[in-house]
Amino acid sequence: MKPDLNEQGWKDTVRANPKEITRIIMKFEPYAGLFVWHCHILEHEDYEMMRPYVVVGKG
């Protein structure tokens, strides 16, 4: 199922409805390091909806 037109293209936010799976494809080059993804509802931080991820460089 394709996202709505206003949800397609380059952006830094996505709508994630209940019981949906969201896949994100992107390039991190030339950036490497520790980052977090998060929900914009502050209470969700308490429920581990702010999660760290590590981007490692090539080679």
C-alpha positions in Angstrom: 0.0 0.0 0.0 1.5 3.3 -1.0 1.5 6.3 1.4 -0.8 9.3 0.7 0.6 11.9 -1.7 1.3 14.3 1.1 3.3 11.5 2.9 5.5 10.7 -0.1 8.9 12.2 -0.9 11.8 13.6 1.1 10.8 14.5 4.6 11.9 14.0 8.2 8.6 12.9 9.7 6.1 10.1 8.9 2.6 9.4 10.1 2.5 6.1 11.9 -1.0 4.9 12.7 -1.8 2.1 15.2 -1.1 -1.4 14.0 0.9 -0.2 11.0 4.5 -1.0 10.1 6.6 1.8 8.8 9.7 1.1 6.7 12.1 4.0 6.1 14.8 3.8 3.3 17.4 6.5 3.3 21.1 7.3 3.0 23.1 8.4 6.0 26.3 9.2 4.1 28.5 11.0 5.0 27.1 10.9 8.5 28.0 8.3 11.2 27.4 8.2 14.9 24.7 7.8 17.5 21.2 9.1 16.6 17.6 8.6 18.0 14.3 8.3 16.3 11.3 9.4 18.3 7.6 10.1 18.5 6.5 13.8 18.8 4.2 12.9 21.7 6.4 13.6 24.7 4.7 11.0 26.9 5.9 8.3 24.6 9.5 8.8 25.7 8.4 7.0 28.9 7.3 4.0 26.9 10.6 3.6 25.0 9.3 5.3 21.8 12.6 7.2 21.6 15.1 4.6 20.5 18.8 5.0 19.7 20.5 3.7 16.6 24.1 3.7 15.4 25.2 4.5 11.9 28.6 3.1 11.1 30.8 4.2 8.3 31.9 2.1 5.3 34.9 -0.1 5.6 
